[in-house]
């Protein structure tokens, strides 16, 4: 009989451990999703602080509207088709520099470029006029009169 009590105790401990793991995983997933949303908003607002080591110069050029050649030149790297898929981490590794320095260089280059080439203001969309409802002609009713 004592053995059954010990088994139940172990099962309860394992259940508690599983529940704690699930709660921890859920909380971490929510934090990761919130972090992703913040980064996405920052990129959409063209905030250079959102640049990450996993980004490529090609993607940064596209998102921040800065010519690729300009970014490669600021990094003192020769632009080639093989570099198009290299991340900032890869470039830092090749140059034997810390990734933070490469990111700072890219951020500074974007800021300098913006001072001389400001982003065009995003036009606010004009509200579409609501279509006027056209009155349908009245159909004659059998045996009645149209008024």
N, C-alpha and C positions, 0 to 999 in steps of 0.2 A: 504494500500500500504506500509506503514511504517513497518508493520509486516513482509512482504516478505523480505525487506532489512535486518532486524534483523536475520531472519532465514538463509539467505544466508551468513551473517557474521559469524554466529555460525557454519554453515557447513564448511566454509573456515577455521575457527580456528580449528575445529575438524580434517579436512583434513591435515592441517599443523602439528598438534599434532601426527597424525598417521604416517606421513612421517618422522618426527623427530624420532619417536620410531623405525621405520623400519631401518633408517640409523644407529641409536645407536646399535640396535640388530645386524646388519650386521657387524659393526666395532668390536663389542665384539666377534662375532663368528670368525672373521678372526684372532683376537688376540689369542683366545683360540686354534684355529687350529695351529697357529705358535708355541704357547707354547707347545702343544702336540708334534709337530714335533721336537722341540728342546729337549724335554725330551726323545723322542724315540731315537734320535741320541746319546744322552748322555748314555743311557742304552746300545745301540749297541756298543759304544766305551768303555764300562765297567767303566764309570765315576761314582764313588760312590756318587757324589753330586746329582744324579738323584733319589736317594732313597726317597720315599714318605711314609707318615703314612698309606696310604691305601694298601701298599704292604704287602704280607705275607712273612714269613721267607722262606717258600718253594719256592716261586717265586724268591726271592732275591738269594737264593742258586743256583737256576737254571741259572738265567741270569748272575750272577757274578762268576759262577763256583767255589763256595766255599761249602764244605760239610754242610748240614743242622745241623748235630750234633755240628759242630764247632761253628756255629752261635748261637745255643741254649745255648751252654756252655758259650759263651762270654756274653750272656744276663743273665746268671745264671737262666735259666728256664729249667725245665725238659722236654725233648722232648717226646711228646706223639701224638698219631694220632688226638686227639681233637684239638691240637694246630696248626695243619697243615693249617687250614683255618682261623686262627686268624691273624688279621692285626697287624702291629707294634703299631697302636693306641690301639688295644685291649690289647696287651701285656703291654703297658705303663699304661693303666688303671688298669690292674690286679696288677701290681707292685707298683702302686701309685707313678709313676714317670712322669715327663713331656715327651711328645712324642719326643721332640728335643733331650733329653738325650738318649733315646732308639735308635734313628736314629744315633746319634754320636757314640754310642757303636758299632752298626752294621758296620758303615763306618770304624771305627778304626780296628775292627776285620778283615774286608776284606783287608784293607791295610797291616796289620800284616801278614795275611795268604799269600798275594801276594809276600811279601818279601822272604818268605821261600818256596813258591810254585809258581814261575813265570808262567804266562799264556804262553802256547805254541804259537809261532809266527804263525799267519795265513798265510798259504802258498798262494802265488799268483798263480792263475790258469794259466797254460800254454795255450797259444793260440792254438786252434785246427788247424792242418794243413788243408789247403784248398784242397779238393779232386781234383785230376787231372781229367780232362775230358777225357774220353776214346773216341777215334774216332770210330764212328760206321762204320762198313764195308759198302762200297758202294754197293748199290743194282743195278743189271743190269737194264738198261732201255730198254723197248721194242723197237726193231728196231735200237738201238744205240749200241755203243761200250763203254766199261768201260775204262776210262783212269785214 
